C-alpha cells in the first residue's frame, strides 16, 4: 500500500533528524507518485533547515505538470532542474533527483533525465526531512521513498524507474527507505538507520505500485 496525501489537509510525514547530514552532496532522492492533479505545486521529498529558506526538494512545478529538483540557499540563490516530460493524472510516475555538486542537479521522470548547472552554495545544515509537503503540499499517492548519500548513476536511476526496489540499488550508500505501506501510526524506515517518520494530519492508506523486491523481502 501507499500513502494518499491531500494538499487541502496539509498532510505530510517528517523526521527532525539530519538524515543526510549537514548540506552534504552528492545525494539522491527517489519515490513513486500518482498525482490527482499533476499541475498542482507540491513537495514529494524535502531536506531542509527548520525555520529558514535553506532546502533541497523533489516536487511538482505549479501549472505545467512537470517535475523539479531544486536547491535554495539561505541568502536566496537557487537552482532547479525541470523535467521535459510531464506527469499524468491517475498514473504512477517514477520521480527522482540527483544532486552531484553545488553546480549540478538532475531531475528524473520515468527514466528520463534533465540537468541544471546553476551554482548554489548552501551555507547552513539540514536538520529536517519531509515527505508530502512543506508550505506546498502534494495531492496524490506516494510510495517507495528512498535517499542515498551518493549520486546514483544513469543505469541505477533507470532501474528504479523500472520498478526495482530501492534496497537493490547501491546498498552501501543507502541512507533511508520508506515503503509507505500505511499500516502503522508512524512510517517505518526499512533500512538499517531506522529514520522512522512521524505522521501529520493522517494521510490515508492507498494502493501501491508494482515493485520488484529481493527474494525474501517483505
N, C-alpha and C positions, 0 to 999 in steps of 0.2 A: 504493500500500500504506500501511498504518498501523503503529503500534507496539502490541503487545499487552503489557499490564502485569499483573503478578501481585503482589498485596499481600504474600503469604506470602514472596516472594523479595525484598522491599524494592527494587523496580526503579524507577528514575527517570532523568531527564535533567536536566542542570544547566549553568549558567554562573556563575562567580564574578565577574560584571561588573554594574555598576549599569545594567541595561538600560533602565529607565525613569527613572533619575536621582533620587537623594535620595528624598523622600517625596512627590514631585510629584503633584498632582491638577490637572486631571482625567486619567483614563486608562481604557482599555478592554481586557479580555481576551475572547478567543473561541476555541472549539475544538469539534470533534465528538467525541462519546464514545459507545461501545457497551458498556454495562455487562454483566458476567456476573451480578453480584448487586447490584441497584440500591439495596438497603438497607445496603450496606457504607458505611463512612465513609472517603472517600478524596479526596486532593487532586488536582485536574486541572491547575491552573496556579497558581503562587505566586511572589510577590516578597517578600523578607524581608531582615532584618538577621541575618547569621550569629551564632549564639550568644545570641540574645535571643528574646523573645516578640513582637517587633515585626514584623507581617506583614500582607499583603493577599492573599487567596486566593479562588479559584473552586473549589468542590468539592462533594461529596455530603454530605448530612447523614446521620448514623447512624440506622438503623432505619426511617425513614419514606419513603425513596426520593425525597426532594426535593433540589433543588439550592440551594446557598447562595453568596452573595457577601459575604465577611466581611473586616473590618479589626480588628486588635487592636494597641493601643499598649503600649509597654514597661511603663507604670505599671499596666496591667490593664484599662482601659476598652475595650469592644469594641462593634461593631455588625454585624448580619447581616441582609441581605435574603434571604428564603426564598421559593422558588417555590411557587405554589399547585399547579401541576401536578407530576406525579411521572415519574421515568424508568422505562422498561420493560426488563426483562432481554432482551438479544439484539437490541435495536432502537437504531439510531443516533439520537442526540439532539444538537441544536444548543444548545450551552451557552455563555452569555456573562455578562459582568459589566461595568457601567459605574459608575465612581466619579467623581462630579461635584464633590463638596466634602467637607469634614470632617463634614457632616451630611446627606449624600445618597449612597446607593449603591443600584444597581438590579441585580437578577438577571434573566437572560433564559433561558427554556427553550422551545425550539421556537417562537420568535417571540412569546411571551407574557412580560410583564414584571411584577415585583413590586418595591416600593421600601421602603427603610428609612431613617429620618431620625435615628437616634441619633448624638450628637456623639462623634467620635473624633479627638482631636488628636494625630496621630503626631509623635513627638519625636526620632526617630532616622532615619538614612539607610539605604535599602535597598542591599545590595551583592551579593545572590544571587538567581538566578531558577531555578525548578524546574518541571518537568512530570512528573506521575505520583506525587509524594508528598514528604512531609517529616514523619516520625513516623507520619502516617496515609497509607497508600499505596492507590492506585487498583487495582481489578481489572477489566480490560476493555481495549478498543482506543481509542486516542486518535489523532486526525489533525487536520490543518489548524489548528494552534495559532497564534495571532497576537496582537500587542499594538499599541496605538496610544497616543499621548500626548495624546489628546483624549477627551472623552466622545462616542461616536458617538450620532447621533440615532435615533429610533424606526424611521424608514424604513430606515436603514443596518443596524440590528440585524435587522430583518425580512428584508432582502435576504440577509444571512449565513445566516439560518435556512432560506432557500430554496435554499441551496447555491451562492451566488455566491462566487467566490474572494476571500479577504481582500485580494489586491493590486488588486482592483477597487473597494475601499471606502476613501474618504478617503486616497489615497496620500500626500498631502503630510504627513500626520500619522502615517504608518505607521512603527513602530519596529522590529518583527521579525516574521518569518513562517516557521514551521517546518511544512512539509508532512508531515513524519514518514513518509517513504516506507520507512524501514527498510533502506536499501540499503548503508549505509556504517558505518564504525567510529565516526562521530560524526553528529549530525543537523544538516544544513546549514540556516542561515538564508538563505532565498531573497530577502530584502530587502537593501538596499544596505549596511546596517550590519554585516552578517556576524557576528551573535552566534551562532556555532555552539554546539551543546550537546554536552557530554560524556555518555557513556552509562555507567550503573552497573547491574551485575547483569543485563545483556543482555536487555532486553525484546525479544521476538521480532517478526518481521515478520508482518503480518496484512493482511486485506482493507481496502480504502479505501472511504470513502463516495463517492457521486457528487457531483462538484464541477464547476461551470461556470467553466472557466478562460478568460482572454482569448485571442483568436486569436493563435496563435504561441507560447503559453506551453508549458512542458514540465514 
